[in-house]
């Protein structure tokens, strides 16, 4: 079964993002600001959320999230 272990847009592994979160206390918003992960295609958002919740860094493929436009500036 295919697995996902990184942000496809930035190439940063979830293990590296987990280390960042543990070292700095970063949440999803801060991870996105610092790394760009979750800020382009948004596909990695559910993986990052699950990583923050469970500590896992390798995941089975999940359905892509609906695009959210919270990154758009008015």
PDB file of N, CA, C and O in Angstrom, chain B, residues numbered from 101:
ATOM      1  N   UNK B 101       0.850  -1.181   0.000  1.00  0.00           N
ATOM      2  CA  UNK B 101       0.000   0.000   0.000  1.00  0.00           C
ATOM      3  C   UNK B 101       0.895   1.243   0.000  1.00  0.00           C
ATOM      4  O   UNK B 101       1.891   1.291   0.721  1.00  0.00           O
ATOM      5  N   UNK B 102       0.542   2.245  -0.806  1.00  0.00           N
ATOM      6  CA  UNK B 102       1.346   3.473  -0.851  1.00  0.00           C
ATOM      7  C   UNK B 102       1.321   4.217   0.484  1.00  0.00           C
ATOM      8  O   UNK B 102       0.318   4.215   1.198  1.00  0.00           O
ATOM      9  N   UNK B 103       2.433   4.841   0.796  1.00  0.00           N
ATOM     10  CA  UNK B 103       2.525   5.638   2.013  1.00  0.00           C
ATOM     11  C   UNK B 103       3.017   7.036   1.685  1.00  0.00           C
ATOM     12  O   UNK B 103       3.612   7.277   0.634  1.00  0.00           O
ATOM     13  N   UNK B 104       2.755   7.946   2.606  1.00  0.00           N
ATOM     14  CA  UNK B 104       3.174   9.337   2.482  1.00  0.00           C
ATOM     15  C   UNK B 104       4.033   9.653   3.695  1.00  0.00           C
ATOM     16  O   UNK B 104       3.633   9.397   4.831  1.00  0.00           O
ATOM     17  N   UNK B 105       5.231  10.217   3.449  1.00  0.00           N
ATOM     18  CA  UNK B 105       6.119  10.541   4.566  1.00  0.00           C
ATOM     19  C   UNK B 105       6.635  11.968   4.515  1.00  0.00           C
ATOM     20  O   UNK B 105       7.513  12.343   5.292  1.00  0.00           O
ATOM     21  N   UNK B 106       6.085  12.779   3.587  1.00  0.00           N
ATOM     22  CA  UNK B 106       6.596  14.145   3.458  1.00  0.00           C
ATOM     23  C   UNK B 106       5.593  15.049   2.752  1.00  0.00           C
ATOM     24  O   UNK B 106       4.655  14.583   2.105  1.00  0.00           O
ATOM     25  N   UNK B 107       5.812  16.331   2.891  1.00  0.00           N
ATOM     26  CA  UNK B 107       5.086  17.347   2.123  1.00  0.00           C
ATOM     27  C   UNK B 107       5.612  17.269   0.694  1.00  0.00           C
ATOM     28  O   UNK B 107       6.805  17.455   0.452  1.00  0.00           O
ATOM     29  N   UNK B 108       4.725  16.996  -0.241  1.00  0.00           N
ATOM     30  CA  UNK B 108       5.147  16.830  -1.623  1.00  0.00           C
ATOM     31  C   UNK B 108       5.664  18.150  -2.207  1.00  0.00           C
ATOM     32  O   UNK B 108       6.657  18.151  -2.935  1.00  0.00           O
ATOM     33  N   UNK B 109       5.014  19.255  -1.901  1.00  0.00           N
ATOM     34  CA  UNK B 109       5.412  20.553  -2.469  1.00  0.00           C
ATOM     35  C   UNK B 109       6.784  21.010  -1.991  1.00  0.00           C
ATOM     36  O   UNK B 109       7.560  21.560  -2.772  1.00  0.00           O
ATOM     37  N   UNK B 110       7.089  20.789  -0.721  1.00  0.00           N
ATOM     38  CA  UNK B 110       8.339  21.282  -0.137  1.00  0.00           C
ATOM     39  C   UNK B 110       9.396  20.201   0.039  1.00  0.00           C
ATOM     40  O   UNK B 110      10.573  20.514   0.217  1.00  0.00           O
ATOM     41  N   UNK B 111       8.991  18.920  -0.007  1.00  0.00           N
ATOM     42  CA  UNK B 111       9.949  17.837   0.151  1.00  0.00           C
ATOM     43  C   UNK B 111      10.454  17.661   1.577  1.00  0.00           C
ATOM     44  O   UNK B 111      11.474  17.008   1.798  1.00  0.00           O
ATOM     45  N   UNK B 112       9.753  18.233   2.539  1.00  0.00           N
ATOM     46  CA  UNK B 112      10.159  18.141   3.940  1.00  0.00           C
ATOM     47  C   UNK B 112       9.423  16.967   4.573  1.00  0.00           C
ATOM     48  O   UNK B 112       8.201  16.866   4.463  1.00  0.00           O
ATOM     49  N   UNK B 113      10.160  16.081   5.233  1.00  0.00           N
ATOM     50  CA  UNK B 113       9.537  14.899   5.821  1.00  0.00           C
ATOM     51  C   UNK B 113       8.710  15.271   7.046  1.00  0.00           C
ATOM     52  O   UNK B 113       8.960  16.274   7.714  1.00  0.00           O
ATOM     53  N   UNK B 114       7.719  14.429   7.317  1.00  0.00           N
ATOM     54  CA  UNK B 114       6.924  14.627   8.519  1.00  0.00           C
ATOM     55  C   UNK B 114       7.770  14.386   9.762  1.00  0.00           C
ATOM     56  O   UNK B 114       7.487  14.949  10.819  1.00  0.00           O
ATOM     57  N   UNK B 115       8.799  13.560   9.650  1.00  0.00           N
ATOM     58  CA  UNK B 115       9.726  13.372  10.779  1.00  0.00           C
ATOM     59  C   UNK B 115      10.424  14.692  11.099  1.00  0.00           C
ATOM     60  O   UNK B 115      10.588  15.034  12.271  1.00  0.00           O
ATOM     61  N   UNK B 116      10.837  15.441  10.068  1.00  0.00           N
ATOM     62  CA  UNK B 116      11.461  16.747  10.299  1.00  0.00           C
ATOM     63  C   UNK B 116      10.451  17.737  10.879  1.00  0.00           C
ATOM     64  O   UNK B 116      10.790  18.531  11.756  1.00  0.00           O
ATOM     65  N   UNK B 117       9.209  17.691  10.387  1.00  0.00           N
ATOM     66  CA  UNK B 117       8.179  18.591  10.917  1.00  0.00           C
ATOM     67  C   UNK B 117       7.848  18.245  12.362  1.00  0.00           C
ATOM     68  O   UNK B 117       7.597  19.135  13.175  1.00  0.00           O
ATOM     69  N   UNK B 118       7.847  16.960  12.681  1.00  0.00           N
ATOM     70  CA  UNK B 118       7.605  16.532  14.062  1.00  0.00           C
ATOM     71  C   UNK B 118       8.700  17.058  14.981  1.00  0.00           C
ATOM     72  O   UNK B 118       8.422  17.541  16.078  1.00  0.00           O
ATOM     73  N   UNK B 119       9.934  16.963  14.529  1.00  0.00           N
ATOM     74  CA  UNK B 119      11.066  17.461  15.319  1.00  0.00           C
ATOM     75  C   UNK B 119      10.917  18.959  15.546  1.00  0.00           C
ATOM     76  O   UNK B 119      11.147  19.445  16.653  1.00  0.00           O
ATOM     77  N   UNK B 120      10.537  19.689  14.512  1.00  0.00           N
ATOM     78  CA  UNK B 120      10.311  21.133  14.640  1.00  0.00           C
ATOM     79  C   UNK B 120       9.210  21.406  15.669  1.00  0.00           C
ATOM     80  O   UNK B 120       9.366  22.269  16.532  1.00  0.00           O
ATOM     81  N   UNK B 121       8.110  20.678  15.576  1.00  0.00           N
ATOM     82  CA  UNK B 121       6.996  20.881  16.507  1.00  0.00           C
ATOM     83  C   UNK B 121       7.411  20.569  17.941  1.00  0.00           C
ATOM     84  O   UNK B 121       7.046  21.293  18.868  1.00  0.00           O
ATOM     85  N   UNK B 122       8.169  19.495  18.123  1.00  0.00           N
ATOM     86  CA  UNK B 122       8.609  19.131  19.474  1.00  0.00           C
ATOM     87  C   UNK B 122       9.596  20.146  20.031  1.00  0.00           C
ATOM     88  O   UNK B 122       9.553  20.480  21.215  1.00  0.00           O
ATOM     89  N   UNK B 123      10.485  20.637  19.170  1.00  0.00           N
ATOM     90  CA  UNK B 123      11.521  21.572  19.618  1.00  0.00           C
ATOM     91  C   UNK B 123      10.963  22.954  19.922  1.00  0.00           C
ATOM     92  O   UNK B 123      11.420  23.621  20.850  1.00  0.00           O
ATOM     93  N   UNK B 124       9.966  23.392  19.135  1.00  0.00           N
ATOM     94  CA  UNK B 124       9.495  24.775  19.255  1.00  0.00           C
ATOM     95  C   UNK B 124       8.069  24.904  19.772  1.00  0.00           C
ATOM     96  O   UNK B 124       7.637  26.001  20.125  1.00  0.00           O
ATOM     97  N   UNK B 125       7.325  23.785  19.823  1.00  0.00           N
ATOM     98  CA  UNK B 125       5.920  23.855  20.202  1.00  0.00           C
ATOM     99  C   UNK B 125       5.028  24.343  19.077  1.00  0.00           C
ATOM    100  O   UNK B 125       3.886  24.739  19.314  1.00  0.00           O
ATOM    101  N   UNK B 126       5.548  24.317  17.838  1.00  0.00           N
ATOM    102  CA  UNK B 126       4.798  24.823  16.691  1.00  0.00           C
ATOM    103  C   UNK B 126       3.525  24.026  16.450  1.00  0.00           C
ATOM    104  O   UNK B 126       3.513  22.799  16.549  1.00  0.00           O
ATOM    105  N   UNK B 127       2.440  24.755  16.128  1.00  0.00           N
ATOM    106  CA  UNK B 127       1.196  24.124  15.705  1.00  0.00           C
ATOM    107  C   UNK B 127       1.147  24.157  14.175  1.00  0.00           C
ATOM    108  O   UNK B 127       2.124  24.546  13.536  1.00  0.00           O
ATOM    109  N   UNK B 128       0.032  23.758  13.590  1.00  0.00           N
ATOM    110  CA  UNK B 128      -0.083  23.715  12.132  1.00  0.00           C
ATOM    111  C   UNK B 128       0.208  25.071  11.503  1.00  0.00           C
ATOM    112  O   UNK B 128       0.958  25.153  10.530  1.00  0.00           O
ATOM    113  N   UNK B 129      -0.374  26.132  12.045  1.00  0.00           N
ATOM    114  CA  UNK B 129      -0.166  27.467  11.465  1.00  0.00           C
ATOM    115  C   UNK B 129       1.309  27.865  11.493  1.00  0.00           C
ATOM    116  O   UNK B 129       1.830  28.398  10.513  1.00  0.00           O
ATOM    117  N   UNK B 130       1.968  27.610  12.597  1.00  0.00           N
ATOM    118  CA  UNK B 130       3.380  27.987  12.698  1.00  0.00           C
ATOM    119  C   UNK B 130       4.255  27.112  11.797  1.00  0.00           C
ATOM    120  O   UNK B 130       5.212  27.602  11.197  1.00  0.00           O
ATOM    121  N   UNK B 131       3.930  25.822  11.703  1.00  0.00           N
ATOM    122  CA  UNK B 131       4.667  24.948  10.792  1.00  0.00           C
ATOM    123  C   UNK B 131       4.539  25.469   9.367  1.00  0.00           C
ATOM    124  O   UNK B 131       5.520  25.513   8.624  1.00  0.00           O
ATOM    125  N   UNK B 132       3.327  25.864   8.990  1.00  0.00           N
ATOM    126  CA  UNK B 132       3.109  26.406   7.643  1.00  0.00           C
ATOM    127  C   UNK B 132       3.903  27.695   7.438  1.00  0.00           C
ATOM    128  O   UNK B 132       4.521  27.876   6.389  1.00  0.00           O
ATOM    129  N   UNK B 133       3.895  28.580   8.413  1.00  0.00           N
ATOM    130  CA  UNK B 133       4.647  29.835   8.295  1.00  0.00           C
ATOM    131  C   UNK B 133       6.147  29.585   8.181  1.00  0.00           C
ATOM    132  O   UNK B 133       6.825  30.221   7.373  1.00  0.00           O
ATOM    133  N   UNK B 134       6.665  28.666   8.984  1.00  0.00           N
ATOM    134  CA  UNK B 134       8.113  28.418   9.009  1.00  0.00           C
ATOM    135  C   UNK B 134       8.610  27.638   7.800  1.00  0.00           C
ATOM    136  O   UNK B 134       9.716  27.881   7.318  1.00  0.00           O
ATOM    137  N   UNK B 135       7.787  26.687   7.299  1.00  0.00           N
ATOM    138  CA  UNK B 135       8.282  25.762   6.282  1.00  0.00           C
ATOM    139  C   UNK B 135       7.578  25.872   4.942  1.00  0.00           C
ATOM    140  O   UNK B 135       8.114  25.439   3.922  1.00  0.00           O
ATOM    141  N   UNK B 136       6.388  26.445   4.934  1.00  0.00           N
ATOM    142  CA  UNK B 136       5.572  26.473   3.723  1.00  0.00           C
ATOM    143  C   UNK B 136       4.717  25.227   3.566  1.00  0.00           C
ATOM    144  O   UNK B 136       3.836  25.198   2.707  1.00  0.00           O
ATOM    145  N   UNK B 137       4.953  24.194   4.372  1.00  0.00           N
ATOM    146  CA  UNK B 137       4.171  22.962   4.286  1.00  0.00           C
ATOM    147  C   UNK B 137       2.724  23.250   4.681  1.00  0.00           C
ATOM    148  O   UNK B 137       2.461  23.837   5.731  1.00  0.00           O
ATOM    149  N   UNK B 138       1.803  22.835   3.836  1.00  0.00           N
ATOM    150  CA  UNK B 138       0.388  23.096   4.078  1.00  0.00           C
ATOM    151  C   UNK B 138      -0.080  24.395   3.459  1.00  0.00           C
ATOM    152  O   UNK B 138      -1.264  24.722   3.536  1.00  0.00           O
ATOM    153  N   UNK B 139       0.821  25.141   2.849  1.00  0.00           N
ATOM    154  CA  UNK B 139       0.460  26.442   2.309  1.00  0.00           C
ATOM    155  C   UNK B 139       0.350  26.512   0.804  1.00  0.00           C
ATOM    156  O   UNK B 139       0.001  27.562   0.265  1.00  0.00           O
ATOM    157  N   UNK B 140       0.638  25.423   0.107  1.00  0.00           N
ATOM    158  CA  UNK B 140       0.551  25.447  -1.358  1.00  0.00           C
ATOM    159  C   UNK B 140      -0.675  24.677  -1.815  1.00  0.00           C
ATOM    160  O   UNK B 140      -1.748  25.259  -1.975  1.00  0.00           O
ATOM    161  N   UNK B 141      -0.528  23.380  -2.026  1.00  0.00           N
ATOM    162  CA  UNK B 141      -1.659  22.582  -2.507  1.00  0.00           C
ATOM    163  C   UNK B 141      -2.574  22.138  -1.375  1.00  0.00           C
ATOM    164  O   UNK B 141      -3.696  21.701  -1.633  1.00  0.00           O
ATOM    165  N   UNK B 142      -2.126  22.239  -0.132  1.00  0.00           N
ATOM    166  CA  UNK B 142      -2.886  21.898   1.084  1.00  0.00           C
ATOM    167  C   UNK B 142      -3.054  20.393   1.302  1.00  0.00           C
ATOM    168  O   UNK B 142      -3.698  19.990   2.271  1.00  0.00           O
ATOM    169  N   UNK B 143      -2.500  19.561   0.440  1.00  0.00           N
ATOM    170  CA  UNK B 143      -2.664  18.113   0.561  1.00  0.00           C
ATOM    171  C   UNK B 143      -2.072  17.567   1.844  1.00  0.00           C
ATOM    172  O   UNK B 143      -2.592  16.592   2.386  1.00  0.00           O
ATOM    173  N   UNK B 144      -1.007  18.159   2.344  1.00  0.00           N
ATOM    174  CA  UNK B 144      -0.353  17.605   3.530  1.00  0.00           C
ATOM    175  C   UNK B 144      -1.007  18.038   4.842  1.00  0.00           C
ATOM    176  O   UNK B 144      -0.616  17.549   5.902  1.00  0.00           O
ATOM    177  N   UNK B 145      -1.979  18.929   4.804  1.00  0.00           N
ATOM    178  CA  UNK B 145      -2.598  19.408   6.046  1.00  0.00           C
ATOM    179  C   UNK B 145      -3.146  18.273   6.910  1.00  0.00           C
ATOM    180  O   UNK B 145      -2.843  18.233   8.103  1.00  0.00           O
ATOM    181  N   UNK B 146      -3.944  17.343   6.357  1.00  0.00           N
ATOM    182  CA  UNK B 146      -4.445  16.282   7.247  1.00  0.00           C
ATOM    183  C   UNK B 146      -3.328  15.399   7.805  1.00  0.00           C
ATOM    184  O   UNK B 146      -3.455  14.864   8.906  1.00  0.00           O
ATOM    185  N   UNK B 147      -2.247  15.246   7.061  1.00  0.00           N
ATOM    186  CA  UNK B 147      -1.108  14.458   7.549  1.00  0.00           C
ATOM    187  C   UNK B 147      -0.397  15.188   8.689  1.00  0.00           C
ATOM    188  O   UNK B 147      -0.025  14.576   9.690  1.00  0.00           O
ATOM    189  N   UNK B 148      -0.213  16.489   8.530  1.00  0.00           N
ATOM    190  CA  UNK B 148       0.429  17.268   9.596  1.00  0.00           C
ATOM    191  C   UNK B 148      -0.452  17.276  10.835  1.00  0.00           C
ATOM    192  O   UNK B 148       0.042  17.125  11.952  1.00  0.00           O
ATOM    193  N   UNK B 149      -1.757  17.451  10.642  1.00  0.00           N
ATOM    194  CA  UNK B 149      -2.663  17.421  11.788  1.00  0.00           C
ATOM    195  C   UNK B 149      -2.585  16.078  12.514  1.00  0.00           C
ATOM    196  O   UNK B 149      -2.532  16.033  13.743  1.00  0.00           O
ATOM    197  N   UNK B 150      -2.579  14.990  11.751  1.00  0.00           N
ATOM    198  CA  UNK B 150      -2.493  13.662  12.373  1.00  0.00           C
ATOM    199  C   UNK B 150      -1.132  13.473  13.047  1.00  0.00           C
ATOM    200  O   UNK B 150      -1.052  12.871  14.118  1.00  0.00           O
ATOM    201  N   UNK B 151      -0.068  13.978  12.430  1.00  0.00           N
ATOM    202  CA  UNK B 151       1.263  13.895  13.024  1.00  0.00           C
ATOM    203  C   UNK B 151       1.283  14.608  14.373  1.00  0.00           C
ATOM    204  O   UNK B 151       1.809  14.081  15.353  1.00  0.00           O
ATOM    205  N   UNK B 152       0.707  15.810  14.418  1.00  0.00           N
ATOM    206  CA  UNK B 152       0.678  16.562  15.666  1.00  0.00           C
ATOM    207  C   UNK B 152      -0.159  15.854  16.729  1.00  0.00           C
ATOM    208  O   UNK B 152       0.151  15.919  17.918  1.00  0.00           O
ATOM    209  N   UNK B 153      -1.217  15.179  16.293  1.00  0.00           N
ATOM    210  CA  UNK B 153      -2.110  14.489  17.227  1.00  0.00           C
ATOM    211  C   UNK B 153      -1.521  13.177  17.738  1.00  0.00           C
ATOM    212  O   UNK B 153      -1.643  12.858  18.921  1.00  0.00           O
ATOM    213  N   UNK B 154      -0.876  12.410  16.839  1.00  0.00           N
ATOM    214  CA  UNK B 154      -0.464  11.044  17.192  1.00  0.00           C
ATOM    215  C   UNK B 154       1.038  10.833  17.290  1.00  0.00           C
ATOM    216  O   UNK B 154       1.492   9.881  17.925  1.00  0.00           O
ATOM    217  N   UNK B 155       1.812  11.714  16.664  1.00  0.00           N
ATOM    218  CA  UNK B 155       3.259  11.522  16.608  1.00  0.00           C
ATOM    219  C   UNK B 155       3.712  10.652  15.452  1.00  0.00           C
ATOM    220  O   UNK B 155       4.912  10.468  15.249  1.00  0.00           O
ATOM    221  N   UNK B 156       2.765  10.110  14.688  1.00  0.00           N
ATOM    222  CA  UNK B 156       3.123   9.308  13.515  1.00  0.00           C
ATOM    223  C   UNK B 156       3.771  10.201  12.459  1.00  0.00           C
ATOM    224  O   UNK B 156       3.495  11.398  12.390  1.00  0.00           O
ATOM    225  N   UNK B 157       4.638   9.601  11.636  1.00  0.00           N
ATOM    226  CA  UNK B 157       5.278  10.374  10.573  1.00  0.00           C
ATOM    227  C   UNK B 157       5.193   9.694   9.216  1.00  0.00           C
ATOM    228  O   UNK B 157       5.658  10.244   8.218  1.00  0.00           O
ATOM    229  N   UNK B 158       4.611   8.513   9.168  1.00  0.00           N
ATOM    230  CA  UNK B 158       4.397   7.795   7.913  1.00  0.00           C
ATOM    231  C   UNK B 158       2.935   7.364   7.900  1.00  0.00           C
ATOM    232  O   UNK B 158       2.446   6.763   8.856  1.00  0.00           O
ATOM    233  N   UNK B 159       2.239   7.679   6.800  1.00  0.00           N
ATOM    234  CA  UNK B 159       0.794   7.485   6.740  1.00  0.00           C
ATOM    235  C   UNK B 159       0.374   6.773   5.471  1.00  0.00           C
ATOM    236  O   UNK B 159       1.021   6.885   4.430  1.00  0.00           O
ATOM    237  N   UNK B 160      -0.726   6.034   5.577  1.00  0.00           N
ATOM    238  CA  UNK B 160      -1.380   5.548   4.376  1.00  0.00           C
ATOM    239  C   UNK B 160      -1.980   6.757   3.677  1.00  0.00           C
ATOM    240  O   UNK B 160      -2.294   7.757   4.322  1.00  0.00           O
ATOM    241  N   UNK B 161      -2.139   6.671   2.373  1.00  0.00           N
ATOM    242  CA  UNK B 161      -2.665   7.787   1.595  1.00  0.00           C
ATOM    243  C   UNK B 161      -4.085   8.101   2.052  1.00  0.00           C
ATOM    244  O   UNK B 161      -4.923   7.209   2.181  1.00  0.00           O
ATOM    245  N   UNK B 162      -4.341   9.394   2.295  1.00  0.00           N
ATOM    246  CA  UNK B 162      -5.667   9.876   2.691  1.00  0.00           C
ATOM    247  C   UNK B 162      -6.262  10.670   1.534  1.00  0.00           C
ATOM    248  O   UNK B 162      -5.530  11.152   0.670  1.00  0.00           O
ATOM    249  N   UNK B 163      -7.588  10.809   1.513  1.00  0.00           N
ATOM    250  CA  UNK B 163      -8.195  11.657   0.489  1.00  0.00           C
ATOM    251  C   UNK B 163      -7.695  13.097   0.632  1.00  0.00           C
ATOM    252  O   UNK B 163      -7.465  13.576   1.743  1.00  0.00           O
ATOM    253  N   UNK B 164      -7.533  13.765  -0.481  1.00  0.00           N
ATOM    254  CA  UNK B 164      -7.087  15.168  -0.461  1.00  0.00           C
ATOM    255  C   UNK B 164      -8.166  16.026   0.193  1.00  0.00           C
ATOM    256  O   UNK B 164      -9.355  15.794  -0.026  1.00  0.00           O
ATOM    257  N   UNK B 165      -7.766  17.015   0.993  1.00  0.00           N
ATOM    258  CA  UNK B 165      -8.754  17.899   1.624  1.00  0.00           C
ATOM    259  C   UNK B 165      -9.369  18.838   0.599  1.00  0.00           C
ATOM    260  O   UNK B 165      -8.777  19.124  -0.441  1.00  0.00           O
ATOM    261  N   UNK B 166     -10.557  19.307   0.911  1.00  0.00           N
ATOM    262  CA  UNK B 166     -11.147  20.359   0.090  1.00  0.00           C
ATOM    263  C   UNK B 166     -10.272  21.592   0.248  1.00  0.00           C
ATOM    264  O   UNK B 166      -9.809  21.893   1.348  1.00  0.00           O
ATOM    265  N   UNK B 167     -10.052  22.288  -0.824  1.00  0.00           N
ATOM    266  CA  UNK B 167      -9.203  23.481  -0.735  1.00  0.00           C
ATOM    267  C   UNK B 167      -9.844  24.520   0.148  1.00  0.00           C
ATOM    268  O   UNK B 167     -11.029  24.825   0.019  1.00  0.00           O
ATOM    269  N   UNK B 168      -9.065  25.047   1.027  1.00  0.00           N
ATOM    270  CA  UNK B 168      -9.517  26.120   1.905  1.00  0.00           C
ATOM    271  C   UNK B 168      -8.757  27.367   1.487  1.00  0.00           C
ATOM    272  O   UNK B 168      -7.564  27.305   1.187  1.00  0.00           O
ATOM    273  N   UNK B 169      -9.423  28.453   1.469  1.00  0.00           N
ATOM    274  CA  UNK B 169      -8.780  29.674   0.970  1.00  0.00           C
ATOM    275  C   UNK B 169      -8.402  30.591   2.099  1.00  0.00           C
ATOM    276  O   UNK B 169      -8.381  31.808   1.915  1.00  0.00           O
ATOM    277  N   UNK B 170      -8.095  30.039   3.291  1.00  0.00           N
ATOM    278  CA  UNK B 170      -7.692  30.889   4.413  1.00  0.00           C
ATOM    279  C   UNK B 170      -6.357  31.540   4.181  1.00  0.00           C
ATOM    280  O   UNK B 170      -5.973  32.438   4.929  1.00  0.00           O
ATOM    281  N   UNK B 171      -5.631  31.111   3.156  1.00  0.00           N
ATOM    282  CA  UNK B 171      -4.334  31.720   2.873  1.00  0.00           C
ATOM    283  C   UNK B 171      -4.487  32.955   2.011  1.00  0.00           C
ATOM    284  O   UNK B 171      -3.548  33.741   1.882  1.00  0.00           O
ATOM    285  N   UNK B 172      -5.664  33.141   1.413  1.00  0.00           N
ATOM    286  CA  UNK B 172      -5.888  34.302   0.554  1.00  0.00           C
ATOM    287  C   UNK B 172      -6.018  35.553   1.400  1.00  0.00           C
ATOM    288  O   UNK B 172      -6.635  35.549   2.465  1.00  0.00           O
ATOM    289  N   UNK B 173      -5.430  36.604   0.909  1.00  0.00           N
ATOM    290  CA  UNK B 173      -5.535  37.890   1.612  1.00  0.00           C
ATOM    291  C   UNK B 173      -6.605  38.720   0.911  1.00  0.00           C
ATOM    292  O   UNK B 173      -6.673  38.749  -0.318  1.00  0.00           O
ATOM    293  N   UNK B 174      -7.434  39.392   1.695  1.00  0.00           N
ATOM    294  CA  UNK B 174      -8.519  40.217   1.094  1.00  0.00           C
ATOM    295  C   UNK B 174      -7.965  41.363   0.284  1.00  0.00           C
ATOM    296  O   UNK B 174      -8.729  42.145  -0.282  1.00  0.00           O
TER     297      UNK B 174
END
